[in-house]
Amino acid sequence: MFTRLGWFVVRRRKGVLAATAVFIVVASVLGTGTFARLKSAGFQDPGAESTKAENVLKHTFGAGDPNVVALVTVPRGSVDSADAAAAGRRVTDRLAAIPGVADVASYWSLGSAPPLRSRDATKAIVVARVTGTDTQMTDRYNELKKAVGGTQGPINVRFGGDLAVNSDIATQIGADLGKAEGISAPITIILLIIVFGGLIAAGLPLLVALIAVFGTLLALFGISQVTDVSIYSINLTTALGLGLAIDYSLFIVNRFREELATGSGIDEAVVRTVETAGRTVAFSALTVAASLSALLVFPLYFLRSFAYAGSSVVVVAAVGAVVSLPALLAVTGARVNSLRVRRDRSVPVGTGFWHRLAVEVMRRPVVIGVAAIALLVVLGSPFLRVNFGLSGAEALPNGAPSRAVSETLLHDFNGDSGNSFAIVIDGIGDPAARVGDIGAFARRVSELPGVSRVDALSGSYQGGNLTTPPGPRSASFSRPTGTWLTVVPSVDQVSTGGQRLIGQIRRLRQPLPFGVEGQGATLTDTKAAIFSRVPYAFGIIAAVTFVLLFLIFNSLLVPIKAIVLNLLSLTATFGAMVWIFQDGHFSGPLNFTATGSLNVTMPILMFCIAFGLSMDYEVFLLSRIKEEHDATGDNTHSVAMGLERTGRIVTAAAALLAVTFLAFGTSDISFIKMFGLGLALAVVMDATLIRGVLVPAFMRLAGEANWWAPQWMRRVHDRIGISESAPPRPVAVEPFRRQGSAS
């Protein structure tokens, strides 16, 4: 198949390049429409209790948690002074008059409610719920900031709450992406020139990158027509699009140069490149796409979006590298080596750093292998005490407006009314007939540790006591089919105490059917949704990886070894992430605030991406080892030669990809910083310690058993397997039309 593909590319080189140009133009035009369809949510399980309760609260009761908190500060005097109170009421009225802003309430409109005033009486809050789609809520939030933000007579108004935090995060990520591109672009260009050794060759990956990025945007545009897609998936599209374009181009160009160096004509070199490196790239891309596709088992469309983007970018990049790039090489020909910036040092076969490293490792495989495994286990041990949470205002840098408001609400008020959540009671008919049960339930909830206040149809409760009898506001809790309670916690909802509170509420026995929503309940349900499906995701990744590697290498041991070593590598990476981002080591130099937890979605996302990239390098290395073994039958020699042939290339590819991920590590958003630094560490560790040390040690110990499989598996491979080694060098397979021609 790949021989025929190579011939097709050689003969139709100009047509392939023309079709590629048309594809890039069309994809860039249509793909840019993707951004208007992407969403910033997707962190909830649609089938969870918290999501269902939130939907009932929103669609049935027309209510919801406040997502904007206006913090009113009086620089001089008290919020109870006449002029401050008048200004506070004006702010409340102006917010309520903005279309799409509902449930506006303030310290002054609720009769000087004590929980809405700070302990020193210099601050008070106004809460509101902004409604609509993601785009509408963003527009309305910007409108209300202009309407009442800043200095308003004797008061100053700043904004916090979920919508404000999300808006600041989105703004910061946009700025960070620009900064990351400004940092990574010049470094990547310099490294490309150094690695490829010339200006012409260094420019070739840009073609594949354009195909990968714009092609993926086009794919996401189509996918977004039928399902929700997260805007955060664009980060993966750009990072992997450039990274894999460089990886795949490096292997294709390097093999093409090798074939030219043996005296092959240009057409023959292109065909042999597609037969060998092209085959490896294609099957490697399948393993990466399979790992990313495992994210589809999770119900959160935030994670599923990375499966859409990741699988698309891998497949499109592989097609560009195996079809479009060889066509460009057929046109470029020997000029691929022109405009050199350095001379390649001629190193005799069987020498060089990577060959010597492999030989040294295989001389003492047990000692060196055990030492490397012990190091990985020690590095991974912090992951045993991982604590999962959700990202909130603390993900923002110090001084961010919404974070400053959130911290003020937490430290200066008795309970954060802007951090309240609801307990929804539906299907009971007229709630006035059950007001006694509702009051008893509200009283029991208010007695729980971690609850500051409960507001209900029957009044407000604190510590099990009715503090405010039913009034005009209480009627707002009544609907024809049910009611709800508003719980103001004294603990952070996503903290350990907040999680404990949600569990205690859900375990309360009482005659009213209820559901709990809010950030704490969402975190509880999200963790349950992810952890319950992790075995399925791991099972899919392991099964598909094993099958693909077996079909490629006809071995039982090689796939098992690859899976185990990759897990070891990633465990060490996750241990480092716990030690840094959960425990707070290097929080000063890295400029983030440790919260004692990791974002619950990040480890599984990083695992699927890093595992796929690890298998990418595994296939590249094993392909050359298998090719040498098929030619010589000498296991030790083939391992050393395979590492010699790929060690420099894999390390260079990993360095270039790590630069892209490290650029994300400069983000001021803590979970994006963790994403970038974690993946950079995983890529570098895998390309060096795993490929350079553990793979040679393991394969030396296994010997010829590396290539053993039971007879029944060999029969399966004979029928449906994939021959990884290239066919013998053609002598008269098919005449070359323009032997040595550059065009």
Number of C-alpha atoms within 10 A of each C-alpha: 9 18 19 12 16 25 21 15 27 28 18 14 22 17 12 20 19 13 13 21 16 12 16 20 16 14 22 19 14 16 21 14 15 21 16 11 16 21 19 17 16 19 18 20 22 17 12 20 18 27 20 17 23 25 18 18 22 14 10 14 21 12 20 26 24 24 20 25 30 28 26 28 23 22 12 11 13 17 29 19 12 10 15 24 21 16 20 30 18 14 23 23 15 14 26 18 13 15 12 15 19 19 17 20 22 25 24 22 15 12 8 15 13 14 18 26 26 20 14 10 17 19 25 29 29 27 27 24 23 26 20 13 10 14 14 13 18 17 12 19 24 14 15 22 16 10 14 19 18 14 13 16 12 17 22 20 22 20 28 27 27 21 21 26 25 19 19 20 21 16 11 18 21 13 13 20 16 11 15 21 17 12 17 19 14 11 14 21 15 13 18 23 18 16 18 24 20 19 19 16 24 23 17 22 24 14 21 28 26 23 30 30 30 26 28 29 27 24 20 29 22 14 16 20 11 8 10 19 29 25 20 21 22 22 16 19 26 21 24 26 27 25 25 28 30 29 25 29 33 25 23 25 24 19 21 28 20 14 19 19 11 9 11 17 19 27 29 24 28 31 25 25 28 30 23 24 27 29 23 28 25 20 20 28 27 22 27 25 26 24 28 31 25 23 30 16 16 20 20 22 23 24 26 24 28 27 26 25 30 28 22 25 33 28 19 23 35 28 19 25 34 28 23 25 28 30 28 21 26 28 20 18 23 17 12 24 16 13 12 17 13 12 8 8 6 7 9 7 10 15 14 13 14 20 21 15 19 28 23 16 22 24 14 13 22 16 11 17 21 13 13 16 18 12 12 22 16 13 20 22 17 20 18 11 12 18 15 21 22 24 18 18 24 20 23 26 19 14 9 16 17 28 23 19 21 24 14 16 26 18 12 16 22 19 24 24 26 26 26 26 24 25 26 24 21 23 13 14 13 15 22 17 10 15 15 12 16 24 20 14 19 29 24 19 26 25 17 16 16 20 21 23 30 28 26 29 25 25 22 25 25 21 17 18 14 19 14 14 12 15 12 8 13 16 15 15 19 16 17 14 14 22 28 28 25 21 25 25 26 21 20 18 25 23 18 16 17 23 20 16 22 22 15 13 16 13 9 11 9 12 9 16 13 19 22 26 26 22 24 27 27 25 27 22 21 25 18 13 19 20 14 12 15 16 11 15 22 17 13 18 24 18 14 17 23 22 15 19 26 24 23 24 24 27 21 21 19 24 24 15 17 21 19 11 20 21 16 17 25 26 23 23 29 25 21 22 26 24 20 17 24 23 19 18 15 13 15 10 7 17 16 23 19 19 19 16 21 23 20 19 20 17 19 18 19 21 23 25 24 27 23 25 29 30 24 24 25 25 23 24 25 25 24 24 25 22 18 20 21 14 11 11 13 13 22 20 18 21 27 26 25 25 28 25 21 22 25 16 22 25 19 22 27 27 20 26 25 25 23 26 28 23 23 29 24 21 27 21 25 25 21 21 22 27 20 23 22 25 26 26 21 26 26 21 20 30 24 15 15 25 24 22 21 26 25 26 27 19 21 25 16 15 13 14 15 21 18 17 17 10 9 9 17 18 13 13 19 13 10 11 19 17 14 22 22 19 11 7 9 11 7 7 8 8 10 16 10 14 13 18 15 15 17
